[in-house]
Amino acid sequence: MMAFLKGLFVYAILLAVFLSGVTCIEIYHEWIVSIDTTINPLSSPQSVITINGMFPGPLINATTNDVVNVNVFNNMDESLLITWNGIQQRLNSWQDGVSGTNCAIEPGTNWTYVFQAKDQIGTFTYFPSINFHKVAGGYGPIRVNNRNVIAVPFLKPEAEFDILIGDWFSTDYKSLRSSVQDRESSQLFDVPDAILMNGKGPYALAISKGHESFTVTKGMTYRFRISNVGTVMSFNFRIQNHKMVLVETEGSYTNQITLDSLDVHVGQSYSVLVTADQNEADYFMVATPKMYKSNESSDSKSLEGIGILHYANSLTTVSGPLPSGPDPFDIEFSVNQAKSITWNLTTGAARPNPQGTFNVSNVTLTQTFILHGSKGEINGWPRYVVNNVSYLTPETPLKLADFFVNGSGVYQLDQFPTHSVNDAAAYGASVVSGIHKGWLEIVFNNDLDVMDSWHLDGFGFHVVGFGNGDWTPAARETYNIFDPVVRSTVQVYPGKWTAVYVFLDNPGMWNLRSQHLKNWYLGQELFIRVFDDNPNPAKERQPPQNLLLCGMFESFLSPVPSPAPAPQAGW
């Protein structure tokens, strides 16, 4: 019976797509998520989260509007959720895979995510979202390709490579999870043990079990889809003797710029074109951390992520010093590069009409959120806070409470301060209203002395400005409202602010979080509830027939109960 109802749900999606005149296919994955103690990227024994025995996990390779089915079997000893970083889940936050929208997949059980890559193209990732699991792996790449009828703004490359780069700790994830919650040992998570490329350690490092290598043919051009799947460190990426042409980031085609190196912050993804135009030899590919100075000791050398670009006919191994990059503490370089990454207004992306059709040059702002991210302490425990509120995950997911009981007993709508900082740090289940089809300005103030990056599920946002110190309304005069790039994760520099605009046209319960794992795990997040009271079924989808129930609804029986009336502020 459940399989039949699930089939009806998928059929409804496909029928809606067919009636809209858009073609798509269904993609099926079965994933077994397990703990592996034999991979050990840095030779030392530890638990690594694998998918179908792979680390990183398998590629999801889709095309705009395809329907993706991922049946996740949880073979771990803890509950699990997978989130799809940058996939907007149009009208369907039920599939978002974070604690506020989904009940966890319990050990020994499975659950099928069904979502559509609706009106998107680009480079994204997935990863486990709860229980500090991401520090142990479980991540992988997502490609959403253009439909054939939409022109790509560059010649088709010879091949595409996914390169997932991130910091890595040799300590077991359960030990790390405990340490970050302790005031005395929390700082142990600040400096990782290595930077991995596609799950492999740095080239020629004694503790690495292997290194990553990409084979190219002289004269050919290749697309590298680069993602920062780490948990704490931004990095600068570069290839010895080769230029990179930036073409895409998180679903947006950029104005093409040629770079010697590229800063990639936690949770971000980029596409660059690299032409194999050098002598047939091997060349270093390097990722070095920002805001951290390596030295010649063996310990810090592991924080130089090193792979190899190998020419097919090469008989020459890599040689010479690693290609130099910007000073890791040169924030001005990084900010200027960020400002130079702009939106290609004239090309299509998921649709034939130009990206620039949806510009922000003359929008009227409906709301502004001013969010200060910082550290706090509550009852002697270290926490991260937003406006001095540390998110504490309730037993019942917000989305279930919202749908069935208007949030009653789980959260109070709009009790979170969106324009001020509370006097003292405190816990809260932070849910704020976003006005449906309104323009929201979000200002991220980083009150920390280290980098941060912020992500919004359900949307892409226009990155309109960067600035120093505390933001003021006068800063709007400095915004780029002509061609700001649209993405879903943006960096916020220490002691500075970043501003974005987002059009809230996607009803649902959407997570806004720090992508730095410790910050997120210890409370630096909130949820934006975008509500549309139009009962038209073409609006937000009803819950899926395979909906998991937990918390106060754990004893509910199928079929899913009817929803309650629209909630009011203050419940």
C-alpha positions in Angstrom: 0.0 0.0 0.0 2.8 2.5 0.9 4.6 1.7 -2.3 1.3 2.4 -4.2 0.9 5.7 -2.5 4.5 6.7 -3.1 3.9 5.8 -6.8 0.9 8.1 -6.9 3.0 10.9 -5.4 5.8 10.5 -8.0 3.1 10.3 -10.7 1.6 13.6 -9.6 5.0 15.2 -9.9 5.6 13.8 -13.4 2.0 14.7 -14.5 2.5 18.3 -13.4 5.8 18.5 -15.2 4.3 17.0 -18.4 1.4 19.5 -18.3 3.9 22.4 -18.0 5.5 21.3 -21.3 8.9 20.4 -19.7 10.5 17.0 -20.3 12.3 15.2 -17.5 13.4 11.8 -16.5 13.4 9.9 -13.2 16.7 9.0 -11.6 16.9 6.2 -9.0 19.6 5.6 -6.4 19.8 3.1 -3.6 22.3 4.1 -1.0 23.6 2.0 1.9 25.2 4.4 4.4 27.7 2.6 6.7 30.7 3.1 8.9 34.0 1.9 7.4 37.1 1.5 9.6 39.4 0.4 6.8 39.6 3.5 4.5 41.6 5.7 6.9 42.6 8.5 4.6 45.5 9.5 7.0 46.5 5.9 7.8 45.3 6.2 11.4 42.3 4.1 12.4 39.0 6.0 12.4 35.3 5.7 11.4 34.5 7.0 7.9 30.9 7.3 6.7 30.6 5.7 3.3 27.8 5.4 0.8 27.7 2.0 -1.1 31.3 1.6 0.2 32.5 4.8 -1.4 34.1 7.8 0.1 33.2 10.4 -1.1 29.8 9.1 -2.1 28.4 8.5 -5.6 27.7 11.3 -8.1 24.1 12.4 -8.6 24.1 13.4 -12.3 20.8 15.0 -13.2 19.4 17.5 -15.8 17.2 20.4 -15.1 13.7 19.3 -14.0 14.7 15.6 -13.5 13.1 13.8 -10.5 15.6 12.2 -8.2 14.8 9.3 -6.0 17.3 8.3 -3.3 16.4 5.4 -1.1 18.7 5.7 1.9 19.4 2.7 4.1 20.9 3.6 7.4 23.4 0.9 8.4 25.0 3.1 11.1 24.3 2.9 14.8 22.9 6.5 14.9 20.0 8.4 13.3 20.8 10.0 10.0 19.6 12.7 7.6 21.0 13.8 4.2 20.7 17.3 3.0 21.1 18.5 -0.6 23.2 21.6 -0.4 22.0 24.1 -2.9 19.1 22.1 -4.4 16.1 24.4 -3.9 13.4 21.8 -3.3 10.8 24.0 -5.0 7.5 23.9 -3.1 8.8 20.8 -1.2 10.7 21.5 2.0 9.6 18.0 3.1 12.6 16.6 1.2 15.2 19.1 2.6 16.8 16.7 5.0 17.6 18.9 8.0 16.4 18.6 11.6 13.7 21.3 11.2 12.0 19.6 8.3 12.5 15.8 8.6 12.4 13.1 11.2 15.6 11.2 11.1 16.2 7.8 9.4 16.7 5.5 12.3 19.4 2.8 12.4 18.4 -0.3 10.5 15.7 1.5 8.5 15.4 3.3 5.2 13.6 6.2 3.7 13.3 7.5 0.1 13.9 11.1 -0.7 12.0 12.2 -3.9 12.9 15.7 -5.2 13.0 17.6 -8.5 15.9 19.7 -9.7 13.3 22.2 -10.7 14.5 25.2 -12.8 18.1 24.7 -11.7 21.5 24.0 -13.2 24.9 23.9 -11.6 27.3 22.4 -9.1 26.2 21.3 -5.7 26.9 18.7 -2.9 25.1 16.5 -0.5 26.1 15.6 3.1 24.7 14.3 6.4 23.2 17.1 8.4 22.8 15.9 12.0 24.9 14.3 14.8 28.1 15.9 13.6 28.3 13.2 10.9 29.7 15.5 8.2 33.1 15.5 9.9 33.3 11.8 9.2 32.3 11.9 5.5 29.0 10.9 3.9 29.3 13.7 1.4 29.3 13.6 -2.4 28.8 15.6 -5.6 25.7 16.8 -7.4 25.6 18.0 -11.0 22.6 19.5 -12.6 23.2 19.8 -16.3 21.5 22.1 -18.9 18.7 20.8 -21.0 19.8 20.4 -24.6 17.6 23.3 -25.7 19.5 25.7 -23.5 22.8 27.0 -24.7 25.7 26.8 -22.3 27.9 30.0 -22.4 31.1 28.1 -23.2 32.3 25.4 -25.5 31.6 21.8 -24.4 34.7 20.7 -22.4 36.5 17.4 -23.2 35.5 16.0 -19.8 34.3 17.1 -16.4 35.8 16.3 -13.0 34.3 16.7 -9.6 36.9 17.7 -7.0 35.7 17.7 -3.4 38.2 19.4 -1.2 37.9 19.7 2.6 39.7 19.7 5.9 39.9 16.4 7.7 40.4 15.2 11.3 42.1 11.9 12.2 40.2 11.8 15.5 37.0 9.7 15.4 33.9 11.8 14.9 32.2 10.7 18.1 35.1 12.0 20.1 35.2 15.2 18.2 31.5 15.6 18.7 32.0 15.3 22.5 35.0 17.7 22.5 33.3 20.6 20.8 30.6 20.6 23.5 33.2 21.0 26.2 34.5 24.4 27.2 38.0 23.1 27.8 38.5 21.1 24.6 36.3 22.9 22.1 39.2 24.6 20.5 40.7 21.3 19.5 38.4 21.4 16.5 39.8 24.6 15.2 42.8 23.2 13.3 42.3 20.0 11.3 44.9 17.3 10.5 44.9 17.5 6.7 43.2 18.7 3.6 41.8 15.9 1.4 41.0 15.9 -2.3 38.2 13.4 -3.1 38.9 11.6 0.1 42.6 11.2 -0.5 45.5 12.8 1.5 48.1 15.2 0.2 50.6 14.0 -2.4 53.9 12.6 -1.0 52.8 13.0 2.6 53.9 10.0 4.6 50.6 9.5 6.4 48.5 9.7 3.2 47.3 6.3 1.8 47.0 7.8 -1.7 46.6 11.1 -3.6 44.2 12.4 -6.2 45.2 12.7 -9.8 43.4 13.8 -13.0 44.5 12.8 -16.4 44.2 15.4 -19.3 45.2 15.5 -22.9 47.4 18.4 -24.2 45.3 21.0 -26.1 42.0 20.0 -24.5 39.9 22.0 -22.1 38.3 20.5 -19.0 35.6 21.6 -16.5 36.6 21.2 -12.8 33.6 21.3 -10.4 35.3 22.4 -7.1 33.5 22.2 -3.8 34.6 22.9 -0.3 33.1 19.9 1.7 35.1 20.8 4.8 33.9 21.8 8.2 36.0 24.7 9.3 38.6 26.0 6.8 38.3 28.1 3.7 41.0 27.3 1.1 42.7 28.9 -1.9 42.9 26.6 -4.9 45.4 26.8 -7.8 47.1 24.6 -10.5 50.8 24.9 -11.2 51.5 26.8 -14.5 47.8 26.8 -15.5 45.1 29.5 -15.5 41.5 28.9 -14.5 38.5 30.5 -16.2 35.6 30.8 -13.7 32.3 30.0 -15.4 29.7 28.9 -12.7 29.0 28.9 -9.1 26.1 27.1 -7.3 23.7 27.3 -10.2 24.6 30.7 -11.7 26.7 31.3 -14.8 29.2 34.0 -13.9 30.8 36.6 -16.1 34.0 34.7 -17.1 37.2 35.8 -15.4 40.6 34.3 -15.7 42.2 33.5 -12.3 45.6 32.3 -11.0 43.9 31.1 -7.8 40.4 30.8 -6.3 39.2 31.2 -2.8 36.5 28.6 -1.9 34.8 28.9 1.5 33.1 26.2 3.5 30.0 24.9 1.7 30.7 26.7 -1.6 31.0 25.2 -5.1 32.5 26.6 -8.4 33.1 25.5 -11.9 36.3 26.5 -13.7 37.7 25.7 -17.2 41.3 24.6 -17.4 43.1 24.2 -20.7 45.9 21.7 -20.9 48.2 24.1 -22.7 51.6 23.3 -21.0 54.3 20.8 -21.8 53.4 17.2 -21.3 54.3 16.7 -17.7 52.7 16.4 -14.2 51.7 19.5 -12.3 50.7 20.3 -8.7 47.1 21.0 -7.8 47.1 22.8 -4.5 44.5 23.9 -1.8 45.9 25.8 1.1 43.9 27.1 4.1 42.9 30.7 4.5 43.5 32.5 7.8 46.2 29.9 8.7 50.0 30.1 8.2 51.7 26.8 7.2 55.3 26.3 8.1 57.9 23.7 7.3 57.0 21.3 10.0 55.5 18.0 9.0 52.3 18.7 11.0 51.4 21.8 9.1 52.5 20.4 5.7 49.5 18.1 5.9 47.3 21.3 5.6 48.6 21.7 2.0 46.1 19.7 0.1 48.0 18.4 -3.0 46.9 16.5 -6.0 48.3 16.0 -9.5 47.3 17.2 -12.9 48.7 14.4 -15.1 49.2 14.9 -18.9 48.3 11.6 -20.7 51.7 11.2 -22.3 53.7 12.6 -19.4 56.9 10.9 -18.4 57.9 13.7 -16.1 56.9 13.7 -12.5 56.0 16.9 -10.6 58.9 19.1 -9.7 59.7 22.5 -8.3 58.0 24.4 -5.5 54.3 24.4 -5.0 52.6 27.2 -6.9 52.4 30.2 -4.7 49.1 31.8 -3.7 48.0 35.0 -1.9 49.0 35.5 1.7 46.4 33.5 3.6 45.7 36.5 5.9 45.2 38.9 2.9 41.5 39.5 3.4 41.6 42.4 0.9 42.6 40.0 -1.9 39.8 37.7 -1.0 37.1 40.4 -0.7 38.2 42.0 -4.1 38.0 38.5 -5.7 34.6 38.0 -4.2 33.4 41.3 -5.6 34.7 40.4 -9.0 32.5 37.3 -9.3 29.4 38.7 -10.9 26.3 37.4 -12.7 26.2 36.8 -16.5 23.1 38.7 -17.3 22.8 37.7 -20.9 23.0 33.9 -20.8 20.2 31.5 -20.1 20.6 28.9 -17.4 17.8 26.6 -16.5 15.5 28.6 -18.8 16.0 30.1 -22.2 15.4 33.7 -21.0 18.6 35.4 -19.7 19.5 35.1 -16.0 19.4 38.9 -15.9 15.7 38.8 -16.5 15.4 38.3 -12.7 17.6 41.2 -11.6 17.5 43.3 -8.4 18.2 46.7 -9.9 14.8 48.2 -8.9 13.3 45.9 -6.2 11.4 47.1 -3.2 12.6 45.5 0.0 9.8 44.0 2.1 11.9 42.8 5.1 15.4 43.2 6.6 17.1 40.7 8.9 20.3 41.9 10.7 22.0 38.8 12.0 25.1 38.8 14.3 27.0 35.5 14.5 29.1 35.1 17.6 30.1 32.8 20.5 28.2 32.5 23.7 28.0 30.5 26.9 24.8 29.1 28.3 24.8 27.4 31.7 28.5 27.0 31.5 28.4 25.3 28.0 30.0 26.8 24.9 27.5 27.7 22.2 27.3 29.7 19.0 24.6 32.2 18.8 22.7 34.4 16.3 21.7 37.7 17.9 22.5 35.9 21.2 20.0 33.1 20.5 21.4 29.5 20.2 19.2 27.2 18.3 18.2 24.1 20.3 16.7 21.4 18.1 13.2 20.3 19.4 12.3 16.6 19.4 9.5 17.4 16.9 10.6 18.8 13.5 9.4 22.3 13.0 7.8 21.4 9.7 5.6 18.7 11.3 4.6 21.0 14.1 3.8 23.8 11.6 1.6 21.5 9.4 -0.3 19.7 12.1 -0.6 22.0 15.2 0.5 25.5 14.0 3.7 25.1 15.9 2.0 24.9 19.2 4.2 23.3 21.9 7.3 23.3 19.6 8.1 26.9 18.6 6.8 30.4 18.9 6.7 32.2 15.6 8.6 35.5 15.3 10.0 35.5 18.9 13.5 35.6 17.4 15.0 39.1 17.3 15.8 40.0 13.6 17.1 43.5 14.2 18.7 43.4 17.6 21.0 41.4 19.8 19.5 40.0 23.1 21.3 41.0 26.3 22.2 37.5 27.3 22.7 34.3 25.4 19.8 31.8 25.6 18.4 28.8 23.8 15.5 29.1 21.4 13.7 27.2 18.6 14.2 30.2 16.2 11.5 30.5 13.5 10.8 33.8 11.8 8.2 34.7 9.1 9.3 35.4 5.6 6.7 37.3 3.5 5.8 35.2 0.6 6.9 36.8 -2.7 8.5 39.6 -0.8 12.2 40.7 -1.1 14.2 40.0 2.0 17.5 41.7 2.8 19.7 39.6 5.1 22.8 41.2 6.6 25.3 38.8 8.1 27.6 40.4 10.7 30.5 38.2 11.7 31.4 39.1 15.3 34.0 36.3 15.4 37.7 36.6 14.7 37.6 33.8 12.1 35.9 33.2 8.8 32.3 32.2 8.6 30.0 31.2 5.8 26.2 31.2 5.7 23.8 29.1 3.6 20.0 29.4 3.0 18.1 26.3 1.9 15.3 26.7 -0.6 16.7 29.7 -2.5 19.5 31.3 -4.2 20.3 34.8 -3.0 21.9 37.8 -4.7 25.2 38.7 -3.0 24.9 42.5 -3.1 27.6 43.7 -0.7 30.6 43.3 1.6 31.8 45.8 4.2 33.7 46.5 7.3 32.5 46.7 10.9 28.9 46.9 11.8 26.4 47.3 8.9 24.3 50.5 8.7 21.5 51.4 6.2 24.0 53.8 4.6 25.9 50.8 3.4 23.2 50.2 0.8 24.8 53.0 -1.2 27.8 50.6 -1.8 25.8 47.6 -3.0 26.2 46.1 -6.4 22.6 45.9 -7.6 23.5 45.7 -11.3 24.9 42.2 -11.6 25.3 40.5 -8.1 26.0 36.8 -8.4 23.2 34.5 -7.2 24.3 31.6 -5.0 23.2 29.8 -1.8 26.4 30.0 0.4 28.3 33.2 1.1 31.4 33.9 3.1 31.4 36.5 5.9 34.9 37.8 6.8 35.9 38.3 10.5 34.7 41.6 11.9 32.9 42.4 8.7 29.4 42.0 7.1 27.9 40.5 4.0 24.5 41.5 2.6 22.2 39.5 0.3 18.8 39.9 -1.3 16.4 36.9 -1.6 13.0 36.7 -3.3 10.8 34.5 -1.1 8.8 32.8 -3.8 9.3 29.2 -2.4 6.8 28.4 0.4 8.2 26.1 3.1 10.2 25.9 6.3 13.8 26.8 5.3 17.1 26.5 7.2 19.4 29.4 7.4 22.7 28.3 9.0 26.4 28.6 9.4 28.2 26.1 7.1 31.0 25.8 9.7 30.1 22.5 11.4 30.9 23.4 15.0 29.0 26.7 14.7 26.0 25.0 13.2 26.1 22.1 15.6 26.3 24.4 18.6 23.4 26.6 17.6 24.2 29.1 14.8 21.1 28.6 12.7 17.4 29.6 12.4 14.5 28.8 10.2 12.5 31.1 7.9 8.9 30.1 7.5 7.6 31.2 4.1 3.8 30.7 4.2 1.3 31.0 1.3 -2.3 30.7 2.4 -3.5 30.1 -1.1 -5.1 26.5 -1.1 -4.3 26.0 -4.8 -2.5 22.7 -4.9 0.0 24.1 -7.3 1.5 25.9 -4.3 3.5 24.1 -1.6 3.2 20.3 -1.8 1.3 18.2 0.7 3.5 15.9 2.8 4.7 12.8 1.0 2.9 9.6 1.6 6.1 8.0 3.1 6.4 10.9 5.7 8.2 9.9 8.8 6.6 10.8 12.1 8.4 11.5 15.3 8.3 13.6 18.5 4.8 14.5 19.5 3.4 12.8 16.4 5.3 9.5 16.8 2.1 7.6 17.7 0.1 9.0 14.7 -1.0 6.3 12.3 -1.1 6.5 8.5 -2.8 8.0 6.6 -1.3 11.4 7.4 -3.7 13.6 9.5 -5.2 16.7 8.0 -3.4 19.9 8.6 -4.5 22.5 11.1 -5.6 26.1 10.0 -2.9 28.7 9.2 -0.8 29.5 12.2 -0.6 33.0 13.8 2.4 34.8 15.2 3.0 34.2 18.9 1.9 30.5 19.1 
